[in-house]
Amino acid sequence: MADVIRADIREAQKILKQLGDLEEQREFTAALAWAADKVALDAKRRVPVRTGRARRAIKSSVRGATAEVYVNKKNPIYYGWLDFGSRTPSRVVRRRNGAGGLETGRTGPWANSGKGPPNGRFLYPALEAQREGVNQIMRDAIDRITERWANG
């Protein structure tokens, strides 16, 4: 279904460019920006807050017929782990057990608890939750533009 919507949006953008009406192009771009902002806001609400850096790193932008929600790569560097990472620390520690021998194990509060979710915890779940709302925003914008164009 996403491919169909993507194709419809690209086709609509192509028609708008052919018509050459700057006002309709701006309205279409504004609808894309609104849809991307809606997903970004939902993703920000899902991120746990300690310092707020991870929430502030989620951004949205529009370029042509493409809207994207992304994470600023510079701030914070741990966001990828936060969204997609495992709860298992990667550090393996050797320590002495009570019997005087060496014991190998993982350390940390979530040691050996498994892998992280394949679709992440924040961005993709936010997109899934907002999918129908985003589709509705774009359908409404395209309907308004085509109605105005048809009426002259």
Residue, then its C-alpha position, 0 to 999 in steps of 0.5 A: m500500500a505504501d508503494v501505491i501512495r508513494a506513486d500517487i504522491r509522485e504523480a500528483q507532484k509531477i502534474l503540479k509541476q506541469l501546471g506550473d501553479l506555484e500556489e498549488q505546489r506550495e500547498f502540496t509541500a506544506a501538506l508534506a511538511w505537516a505530515a512529516d511533522k506529525v510523525a516526528l512529534d509522535a516519535k519524540r513522544r515515544v523517546p524516554v527523557r533523561t537529558g532531552r538530547a535524543r528527543r531534540a535529535i528527531k527532525s523532519s524535512v521536505r525536499g521536492a515530493t519527499a518528506e522524511v523524518y530522521v535523526n540528526k547524526k551529531n546529536p546524540i551519538y547513542y540514538g541508534w542504540l536507543d532506538f534499535g539496540s539490544r538491552t544486552p551490553s556488548r562488554v564481556v567481563r571475566r571475574r573470579n567466582g567464589a570458588g577461586g576460578l574464573e567466570t565469564g559473563r556479560t555485565g550490566p542490569w540487562a545482561n543476556s536479555g536478548k536482541g532489540p526490536p527489529n523495527g526499532r522502538f520510536l521512529y517506525p512505530a510512530l510511522e505505523a501509528q500515524r500512517e492513516g493520519v498521514n494518508q488522510i492529510m495527503r488525500d485532503a491536500i490533493d483533493r483541495i488542489t484538484e478541486r480548485w484546479a477543476n473549478g478554475 
